[in-house]
């Protein structure tokens, strides 16, 4: 198994041609993430890691395919292209993984109406929307609930240079945010979370709307991939149109 670096990553493009995840684009374009192949030219099989996401494509019978499934961390999300890869994951990892559903959306800027989105940017009294700057990025990294706003970037400074995020503050405390989990050419993948004691107050809607508006104004597409039906509901409220549910695996903590 060999790790590839841009522009060599392009040799794996054909293996992922039928997969639309922006995590793949980001890694193959050399923006973020890691790409491993079997080392052949052209490669027979490949593994992309983008944060918690692991994407597998190509020939699951290749000698290094099982090796690609080693070293996974608890909480990893595995997305496989083809039935043979899914069978290998089930056979190799067994009870350490569970089947999950995720939800993909059409990537069509026409679905996102800035006027409608702007009207959803209102926070309750006492809360303030603000763009995530370097100081706020450092704050996000210091708390487990907010780390993923910034954690895929090499530093808070790198985040400010390449990423984009909007947060909600309450008495100068970071309590909610919508941010670029990773970036790719022409877009970003939306990551949203709210501190547990501030949930169900409409803060996620306001932060997400602000990030989407800012992204579109910068000619960046804010891609959305939902982990649950609550996230689906928020996406549809903002204007996204669901394309399909798809199968994935969750690597358990025990």
C-alpha positions in Angstrom: 0.0 0.0 0.0 1.4 3.4 -1.0 0.3 6.9 -0.2 0.0 9.3 -3.2 0.5 13.0 -3.2 -0.9 15.6 -5.7 -0.7 15.5 -8.7 0.0 11.8 -8.6 -3.4 11.4 -6.9 -5.1 11.9 -10.2 -4.2 8.4 -11.3 -6.9 7.1 -8.9 -9.7 9.3 -10.3 -11.1 6.5 -12.5 -11.6 4.3 -9.5 -13.9 6.8 -7.8 -15.6 8.0 -11.0 -19.1 6.8 -9.9 -18.8 8.3 -6.4 -20.0 11.9 -5.9 -18.7 12.6 -2.4 -16.8 15.9 -2.2 -14.4 14.2 0.2 -13.0 12.4 -2.9 -12.6 15.6 -4.9 -10.8 17.3 -2.1 -8.3 14.5 -1.7 -7.7 13.9 -5.4 -7.3 17.6 -6.1 -4.7 17.8 -3.4 -6.6 20.1 -1.0 -6.9 17.9 2.0 -7.0 14.3 3.1 -4.9 11.2 2.2 -5.0 8.9 -0.8 -3.6 5.3 -0.7 -3.5 2.8 -3.5 -2.0 -0.7 -4.1 1.0 1.0 -5.7 0.3 -0.3 -9.2 0.1 2.0 -12.2 -2.7 2.4 -12.9 -3.9 1.4 -9.4 -6.4 -1.5 -8.9 -7.8 -0.3 -5.6 -7.7 2.9 -3.5 -8.6 4.3 0.0 -9.2 7.9 0.7 -9.3 9.3 4.2 -10.9 12.7 4.8 -11.2 13.3 8.5 -13.6 10.7 9.9 -14.6 9.5 6.4 -12.9 6.6 4.7 -13.9 5.9 1.1 -12.9 2.7 -0.7 -13.1 1.9 -4.4 -11.6 -0.5 -7.0 -10.9 -4.2 -6.7 -11.5 -5.4 -3.1 -9.7 -8.6 -4.0 -6.3 -6.8 -4.3 -3.7 -8.0 -1.9 -3.6 -4.7 0.1 -7.4 -4.3 0.4 -7.5 -5.9 3.9 -4.6 -3.7 5.0 -6.6 -0.6 4.0 -9.1 -1.6 6.6 -6.6 -1.6 9.4 -5.8 1.3 11.8 -9.3 2.7 11.8 -10.2 4.9 14.8 -13.5 4.7 16.7 -16.1 6.9 15.1 -14.8 6.3 11.5 -17.4 6.3 8.7 -16.7 3.9 5.9 -18.2 4.4 2.4 -17.6 1.6 -0.1 -18.0 1.5 -3.8 -19.4 -1.9 -4.9 -20.7 -4.9 -3.2 -17.4 -6.7 -3.0 -16.0 -3.9 -0.9 -19.0 -3.9 1.4 -18.7 -7.7 1.8 -15.0 -7.4 2.6 -15.7 -4.7 5.3 -18.3 -6.9 6.9 -16.1 -10.0 6.8 -13.0 -8.3 8.0 -14.4 -6.0 10.7 -17.4 -8.0 11.8 -19.2 -6.7 14.9 -16.9 -3.7 15.0 -19.0 -2.0 12.4 -22.7 -1.3 12.1 -24.7 -0.3 9.1 -25.9 3.3 8.9 -27.8 5.4 6.4 -26.6 8.8 5.2 -28.3 11.3 2.9 -26.9 12.9 -0.2 -28.2 16.1 -1.7 -28.1 17.6 -5.2 -25.3 20.0 -5.7 -27.2 22.7 -7.5 -26.7 26.3 -6.6 -30.1 27.2 -8.1 -31.8 25.4 -5.2 -30.2 27.9 -2.7 -32.1 31.2 -2.8 -30.0 33.9 -1.1 -33.1 35.9 -0.2 -34.8 33.0 1.5 -31.5 32.0 3.2 -30.9 35.6 4.4 -34.3 35.6 6.2 -33.1 32.5 8.2 -30.1 34.3 9.6 -31.8 35.8 12.7 -30.6 34.8 16.1 -32.6 35.1 19.3 -32.0 38.1 21.5 -28.6 38.0 23.3 -26.9 35.9 20.6 -24.6 37.3 17.9 -23.5 35.9 14.5 -19.8 36.3 13.7 -17.4 34.9 11.1 -14.9 32.5 12.6 -11.5 34.3 12.8 -8.2 32.9 14.1 -9.1 33.5 17.7 -12.4 31.8 17.4 -10.8 29.0 15.5 -8.5 28.5 18.4 -11.5 28.4 20.7 -13.2 25.9 18.5 -10.2 23.6 18.7 -10.2 23.8 22.5 -13.7 22.2 22.9 -14.6 18.6 21.9 -18.0 19.6 20.6 -16.6 22.2 18.2 -13.2 20.8 17.2 -14.4 19.6 13.8 -15.1 23.1 12.7 -11.3 23.5 12.3 -9.7 20.1 13.0 -9.0 19.0 9.4 -6.8 22.1 8.8 -3.2 22.1 10.0 -3.7 25.1 12.3 -6.1 27.9 13.1 -4.1 30.1 10.8 -4.4 27.6 8.0 -8.2 27.5 8.6 -8.5 31.3 8.3 -6.5 31.1 5.0 -8.4 28.3 3.4 -11.5 27.6 5.3 -14.7 29.5 6.0 -17.1 29.5 9.0 -19.8 31.4 10.8 -20.5 31.0 14.5 -23.0 32.1 17.2 -21.7 33.8 20.3 -23.5 34.2 23.6 -21.7 36.5 26.1 -18.5 36.0 24.0 -18.8 32.2 24.3 -18.8 30.0 21.2 -22.1 28.1 21.4 -22.9 27.1 17.8 -21.2 27.1 14.4 -21.4 26.2 10.7 -18.0 25.6 9.1 -16.0 24.0 6.3 -15.2 20.5 7.5 -12.9 20.4 4.4 -12.5 22.3 1.2 -12.2 21.4 -2.5 -11.9 23.4 -5.7 -15.0 25.6 -5.9 -16.6 24.5 -2.6 -16.6 23.3 0.9 -18.4 20.6 3.0 -20.7 22.0 5.7 -20.1 20.9 9.3 -22.7 22.1 11.9 -22.9 21.7 15.6 -24.3 23.4 18.7 -23.1 23.1 22.2 -25.5 20.7 23.9 -26.9 23.2 26.4 -27.8 25.6 23.6 -29.6 23.3 21.2 -33.1 23.7 19.9 -33.0 27.5 19.9 -32.7 28.0 16.1 -29.0 28.7 16.3 -27.9 26.0 13.9 -30.3 27.4 11.3 -28.9 30.9 11.7 -25.3 29.8 11.5 -25.9 27.5 8.5 -27.8 30.2 6.6 -25.0 32.7 7.3 -22.3 30.2 6.0 -24.3 29.3 2.9 -24.9 33.0 2.1 -21.2 33.8 2.6 -20.1 30.8 0.5 -22.4 31.6 -2.4 -21.2 35.3 -2.4 -17.6 33.9 -2.7 -18.7 31.6 -5.5 -18.1 28.6 -3.3 -20.6 25.8 -3.2 -21.6 24.7 0.3 -22.1 21.0 -0.1 -24.3 19.2 2.4 -24.3 15.5 3.4 -26.6 14.5 6.2 -26.0 12.0 9.0 -29.6 11.8 10.2 -33.1 12.9 9.4 -32.8 16.0 11.6 -30.0 17.2 9.4 -32.1 16.4 6.4 -34.9 18.6 7.7 -32.5 21.5 8.3 -31.0 21.1 4.8 -34.4 21.1 3.2 -35.5 24.2 5.3 -32.5 26.0 3.8 -33.4 24.9 0.2 -31.4 21.8 -0.5 -33.1 18.9 -2.4 -32.3 15.4 -1.2 -31.0 13.1 -3.9 -30.8 9.7 -2.2 -30.1 7.8 1.0 -27.0 5.7 0.8 -25.4 2.9 2.9 -22.3 3.3 5.0 -20.7 1.7 8.0 -19.9 3.2 11.4 -16.8 1.9 13.2 -17.9 1.5 16.8 -16.0 2.6 19.9 -16.2 -0.8 21.4 
